[in-house]
Amino acid sequence: MANNLIEQVLKTIRNYELLKPGDSVLVACSGGPDSVFLLHALVRLKNKLKLGEIVVCNLDHGLRGIESQKDSHFVKKMTGELGLQFIHKRVNLRKRPVKGLSTEELARTARYSFFKEAAAKSKADIIATGHTLDDQAETILMRVIKGASLKGLIGIAPSRNEGAIRVVRPLFELEKSEITEYLDRERVGYRIDRTNLEPIYFRNVVRKEIIPFLEKFNPRLKRALFNMAEHLREDFEFIEKANIGTRGMISLSKDGGVEVGLKDLIVQPRAIQKDILRDSLAKAGGEVKKLSFRHWKEVEGLINRKAKGSSLHLPGGICVSRGEKSLFFTKIKP
């Protein structure tokens, strides 16, 4: 049974082509069960995968005082016992609030900034994180509740690029319960973050209250959400490939904004239109993640019904205006 779980990690890595021989891997380890198992599995699979160096990094967000310091000490000790390089950093996010960002968003931004620093320092090719099937299910359900497009409903990708570094999730197909059972059976120690049990964050409420309630109607709810996301990912990848030929429709306008030709845009299927408009908003400096269904309907109206000179505002301080032949995305100056 123990080896079966390690073999499942190997299968995920190979199925999604997450790692290749010679890759140096930076493992993000908080001390929690998921990241501890990730490190344990990669160390066991290092020779079979012919990996380069494995380096461990740990960030203390400064949000849980002495508890998070103990977590970091635990990871440092474990890393030393494995004979691996350890990179650590402590920040104090309580003293660095950012307007418009929640504590969760701020912590995530700080984590990935640190991961890229640590990857550069250790010359790692890959950053490996301990995201599991449970994390995927929670993310999808959160986005369903808040409202999301197709891109949002595919949830967490098994791999993605973070600048020049690739981020991979080898535990993507494993449930947390399988991981904790393995660690307990193998007597591998780990730390518990008590804030993950408190209903102070939306994700915790989804994890501890909403999912258990829905599992009364489908005990395999998390697996069902995961499978749904994988089917939707195939659809999204098809749309992305179809959209490659339309990238030339987006151009920089004279005022430094973005211009999209209406004639070419209108003839595209709606799914492709949305992708073009999403890319245009991103290039203009807007906030794609904050787009709502209402925003999409407003843009549709601007394209199909509004007269020349009409405009609307999108997240991130972007004004979209309709010219005679083009849509213009312009950043509004403060």
C-alpha positions as CSV (number, residue, x, y, z in Angstrom):
1,M,0.0,0.0,0.0
2,A,2.8,2.4,0.9
3,N,4.6,1.8,-2.3
4,N,1.4,2.1,-4.3
5,L,1.1,5.8,-3.2
6,I,4.7,6.5,-4.3
7,E,4.0,4.7,-7.6
8,Q,0.9,6.9,-8.0
9,V,3.1,10.0,-7.7
10,L,5.4,8.5,-10.3
11,K,2.5,7.8,-12.6
12,T,1.2,11.4,-12.2
13,I,4.7,12.8,-13.0
14,R,4.9,10.7,-16.2
15,N,1.3,11.2,-17.3
16,Y,1.6,15.0,-17.1
17,E,5.3,15.1,-18.1
18,L,6.1,17.1,-14.9
19,L,9.8,16.2,-14.6
20,K,12.5,15.0,-16.9
21,P,15.9,13.5,-16.3
22,G,18.4,16.0,-15.1
23,D,15.9,18.5,-13.6
24,S,17.0,20.2,-10.4
25,V,13.9,20.5,-8.2
26,L,13.1,23.1,-5.5
27,V,10.5,21.6,-3.1
28,A,8.3,24.1,-1.3
29,C,7.9,22.6,2.1
30,S,5.8,24.1,4.9
31,G,6.1,21.2,7.3
32,G,2.4,20.2,6.7
33,P,1.6,16.6,5.6
34,D,1.2,17.3,1.9
35,S,4.6,19.0,1.4
36,V,6.4,16.6,3.7
37,F,5.0,13.7,1.7
38,L,6.0,15.5,-1.6
39,L,9.6,15.8,-0.4
40,H,9.6,12.2,0.9
41,A,8.2,10.9,-2.5
42,L,10.7,12.9,-4.6
43,V,13.6,11.7,-2.6
44,R,12.5,8.1,-3.0
45,L,11.9,8.6,-6.8
46,K,15.1,10.6,-7.4
47,N,17.1,7.8,-8.9
48,K,14.2,6.3,-10.9
49,L,13.5,9.7,-12.4
50,K,17.2,10.5,-12.8
51,L,16.7,13.9,-11.2
52,G,19.4,16.4,-10.5
53,E,19.7,18.1,-7.1
54,I,16.7,18.4,-4.7
55,V,16.6,21.6,-2.7
56,V,14.1,22.4,0.0
57,C,12.7,25.9,0.6
58,N,10.5,27.2,3.4
59,L,8.8,30.6,4.0
60,D,7.6,31.8,7.4
61,H,4.8,34.3,6.6
62,G,5.1,35.8,10.2
63,L,1.3,35.3,10.6
64,R,1.3,32.6,13.3
65,G,4.2,33.7,15.6
66,I,6.0,31.0,17.4
67,E,4.0,28.2,15.7
68,S,5.2,29.1,12.2
69,Q,8.8,29.4,13.6
70,K,8.5,25.8,15.0
71,D,7.2,24.7,11.5
72,S,10.3,26.2,9.9
73,H,12.6,24.6,12.4
74,F,11.0,21.2,11.8
75,V,11.5,21.5,8.0
76,K,15.2,22.6,8.6
77,K,15.8,19.6,10.8
78,M,14.2,17.1,8.4
79,T,16.1,18.6,5.5
80,G,19.4,18.2,7.3
81,E,18.6,14.6,8.1
82,L,18.0,14.0,4.4
83,G,21.3,15.8,3.5
84,L,19.6,18.4,1.3
85,Q,20.2,22.1,0.9
86,F,17.7,24.3,2.9
87,I,16.7,27.8,1.9
88,H,14.6,29.8,4.4
89,K,13.1,33.2,4.7
90,R,10.9,35.0,7.2
91,V,8.6,37.9,6.4
92,N,6.0,39.7,8.4
93,L,2.9,40.1,6.3
94,R,1.1,41.7,9.3
95,K,3.2,44.8,8.7
96,R,2.8,44.7,4.9
97,P,-1.0,45.0,4.2
98,V,-1.8,45.8,0.5
99,K,-5.0,47.5,-0.4
100,G,-7.4,45.2,-2.3
101,L,-5.6,42.0,-1.3
102,S,-6.8,39.5,1.2
103,T,-4.4,37.8,3.7
104,E,-4.6,34.7,1.6
105,E,-3.7,36.5,-1.7
106,L,-0.9,38.5,0.0
107,A,0.5,35.2,1.4
108,R,0.4,33.5,-2.0
109,T,2.1,36.5,-3.7
110,A,4.9,36.4,-1.0
111,R,5.3,32.6,-1.4
112,Y,5.8,32.7,-5.1
113,S,8.1,35.7,-5.0
114,F,10.2,33.7,-2.5
115,F,10.0,30.5,-4.5
116,K,11.5,32.3,-7.6
117,E,14.2,33.9,-5.4
118,A,15.1,30.4,-4.0
119,A,15.0,28.8,-7.4
120,A,17.4,31.4,-8.8
121,K,19.7,30.9,-5.8
122,S,19.8,27.1,-6.0
123,K,19.7,27.1,-9.9
124,A,16.6,24.9,-9.8
125,D,14.7,24.2,-13.1
126,I,11.5,23.3,-11.3
127,I,9.5,24.4,-8.3
128,A,7.4,21.5,-6.9
129,T,4.4,22.3,-4.6
130,G,2.2,19.9,-2.6
131,H,-1.2,20.7,-4.1
132,T,-3.5,17.7,-3.9
133,L,-6.8,16.6,-5.4
134,D,-8.5,18.1,-2.3
135,D,-7.0,21.5,-3.1
136,Q,-8.3,21.2,-6.6
137,A,-11.8,20.3,-5.5
138,E,-11.9,23.2,-3.0
139,T,-10.6,25.7,-5.6
140,I,-13.2,24.6,-8.2
141,L,-16.1,24.8,-5.6
142,M,-14.9,28.2,-4.4
143,R,-15.0,29.5,-8.0
144,V,-18.4,28.0,-8.7
145,I,-19.8,29.8,-5.7
146,K,-18.2,33.1,-6.7
147,G,-18.8,32.6,-10.4
148,A,-16.2,31.7,-12.9
149,S,-15.5,31.3,-16.6
150,L,-14.3,28.1,-18.3
151,K,-10.7,29.0,-17.5
152,G,-11.6,29.4,-13.8
153,L,-13.4,26.1,-13.6
154,I,-10.4,24.1,-14.7
155,G,-8.9,25.1,-11.3
156,I,-5.3,24.3,-10.5
157,A,-3.1,23.2,-13.4
158,P,-0.8,20.2,-12.9
159,S,2.0,22.5,-14.2
160,R,2.4,26.1,-15.2
161,N,5.1,28.6,-16.0
162,E,6.0,31.2,-13.4
163,G,8.3,33.4,-15.4
164,A,11.3,31.4,-16.5
165,I,10.6,28.7,-13.9
166,R,8.0,25.9,-14.2
167,V,5.8,25.0,-11.2
168,V,4.6,21.4,-10.9
169,R,2.2,19.6,-8.7
170,P,3.1,15.9,-8.4
171,L,0.5,15.2,-5.8
172,F,-2.3,16.5,-8.1
173,E,-4.2,13.2,-8.2
174,L,-3.9,12.2,-4.5
175,E,-6.3,12.9,-1.7
176,K,-5.1,14.3,1.6
177,S,-6.5,11.4,3.5
178,E,-4.3,9.0,1.5
179,I,-1.3,11.1,2.3
180,T,-1.9,11.4,6.1
181,E,-2.6,7.6,6.3
182,Y,0.7,6.9,4.5
183,L,2.7,9.3,6.8
184,D,1.1,7.9,9.9
185,R,1.7,4.3,8.8
186,E,5.3,5.0,7.8
187,R,5.8,7.1,11.0
188,V,6.9,10.1,9.1
189,G,6.4,13.3,11.2
190,Y,4.7,16.4,10.0
191,R,3.2,19.7,11.4
192,I,-0.4,20.8,11.6
193,D,-1.3,24.4,10.9
194,R,-4.2,25.1,13.2
195,T,-5.5,28.0,11.2
196,N,-6.5,25.6,8.5
197,L,-9.1,24.3,10.9
198,E,-10.6,27.7,11.8
199,P,-13.5,29.1,9.7
200,I,-11.7,32.5,9.3
201,Y,-11.0,32.0,5.6
202,F,-13.4,31.1,2.7
203,R,-11.3,28.1,1.8
204,N,-11.6,26.7,5.3
205,V,-15.4,27.1,5.3
206,V,-15.5,25.2,2.0
207,R,-13.2,22.5,3.3
208,K,-14.8,22.0,6.8
209,E,-18.4,22.8,6.2
210,I,-19.6,22.9,2.5
211,I,-17.8,19.9,1.1
212,P,-18.7,17.6,4.0
213,F,-22.4,18.7,3.6
214,L,-22.3,18.0,-0.2
215,E,-20.6,14.6,0.4
216,K,-23.8,13.4,2.0
217,F,-25.2,13.4,-1.6
218,N,-22.0,12.3,-3.3
219,P,-19.4,10.6,-1.1
220,R,-16.9,11.0,-4.1
221,L,-17.6,14.7,-4.6
222,K,-14.0,15.7,-4.6
223,R,-13.1,13.1,-7.2
224,A,-16.1,14.2,-9.3
225,L,-15.0,17.8,-9.2
226,F,-11.5,16.8,-10.1
227,N,-12.7,14.7,-13.1
228,M,-15.0,17.6,-14.2
229,A,-12.0,20.0,-14.2
230,E,-9.9,17.5,-16.3
231,H,-12.7,17.3,-18.9
232,L,-13.0,21.1,-19.0
233,R,-9.2,21.4,-19.3
234,E,-9.4,19.4,-22.6
235,D,-12.1,21.8,-23.9
236,F,-10.1,24.9,-22.8
237,E,-6.9,23.6,-24.4
238,F,-8.8,23.1,-27.7
239,I,-10.0,26.7,-27.5
240,E,-6.5,27.9,-26.7
241,K,-5.1,26.1,-29.8
242,A,-7.9,27.6,-31.9
243,N,-7.1,31.0,-30.5
244,I,-3.5,30.9,-31.6
245,G,-4.3,32.2,-35.1
246,T,-6.2,35.2,-33.7
247,R,-3.4,36.6,-31.5
248,G,-2.4,38.9,-34.4
249,M,-5.8,40.7,-34.0
250,I,-4.5,42.3,-30.7
251,S,-2.2,45.3,-31.3
252,L,-0.8,48.2,-29.2
253,S,-2.7,51.4,-29.9
254,K,-1.0,54.8,-30.2
255,D,-1.8,55.9,-26.7
256,G,-0.1,52.8,-25.2
257,G,-3.3,50.8,-24.8
258,V,-4.6,47.8,-26.7
259,E,-6.6,47.8,-29.9
260,V,-8.7,44.9,-31.3
261,G,-10.3,45.1,-34.8
262,L,-14.1,44.7,-34.6
263,K,-14.5,43.2,-38.1
264,D,-12.3,40.2,-37.2
265,L,-13.6,39.9,-33.6
266,I,-17.3,39.7,-34.5
267,V,-16.9,36.7,-36.8
268,Q,-15.2,34.6,-34.1
269,P,-17.2,32.1,-32.0
270,R,-18.1,33.5,-28.5
271,A,-15.6,31.3,-26.7
272,I,-12.8,32.6,-28.9
273,Q,-14.1,36.2,-28.5
274,K,-13.8,35.8,-24.7
275,D,-10.2,34.6,-25.0
276,I,-9.3,37.5,-27.2
277,L,-10.9,40.0,-24.9
278,R,-9.3,38.4,-21.8
279,D,-5.9,38.6,-23.5
280,S,-6.6,42.3,-24.5
281,L,-7.5,43.2,-20.9
282,A,-4.4,41.5,-19.5
283,K,-2.1,43.3,-22.0
284,A,-3.7,46.6,-21.1
285,G,-2.9,46.0,-17.4
286,G,-6.4,45.0,-16.2
287,E,-7.3,42.4,-13.6
288,V,-8.6,39.4,-15.5
289,K,-9.4,37.4,-12.3
290,K,-12.0,40.0,-11.3
291,L,-14.0,39.7,-14.5
292,S,-17.6,38.7,-13.8
293,F,-20.5,37.4,-16.0
294,R,-21.9,41.0,-15.9
295,H,-18.7,42.3,-17.3
296,W,-18.8,39.8,-20.2
297,K,-22.4,40.7,-21.1
298,E,-21.5,44.5,-21.0
299,V,-18.6,43.9,-23.4
300,E,-20.9,41.8,-25.7
301,G,-23.3,44.7,-25.7
302,L,-20.5,47.1,-26.5
303,I,-19.4,45.0,-29.5
304,N,-22.8,44.2,-30.9
305,R,-25.2,47.0,-30.1
306,K,-23.5,50.2,-28.9
307,A,-22.6,53.1,-31.1
308,K,-19.2,54.5,-31.8
309,G,-17.9,56.5,-28.8
310,S,-19.6,54.2,-26.3
311,S,-17.4,52.9,-23.4
312,L,-17.4,50.9,-20.2
313,H,-15.0,50.2,-17.3
314,L,-13.4,46.8,-16.5
315,P,-11.5,45.7,-13.4
316,G,-8.0,47.1,-13.0
317,G,-8.9,50.6,-14.1
318,I,-9.4,49.8,-17.7
319,C,-11.7,51.8,-20.0
320,V,-13.0,49.9,-23.1
321,S,-14.2,52.2,-25.8
322,R,-15.8,51.5,-29.2
323,G,-14.3,53.2,-32.2
324,E,-15.6,53.0,-35.7
325,K,-13.5,49.9,-36.5
326,S,-11.9,48.8,-33.3
327,L,-12.2,48.3,-29.5
328,F,-9.7,50.2,-27.4
329,F,-8.5,49.1,-24.0
330,T,-6.9,52.0,-22.1
331,K,-5.5,52.2,-18.6
332,I,-7.2,55.1,-16.7
333,K,-4.6,57.4,-15.2
334,P,-5.0,58.0,-11.4
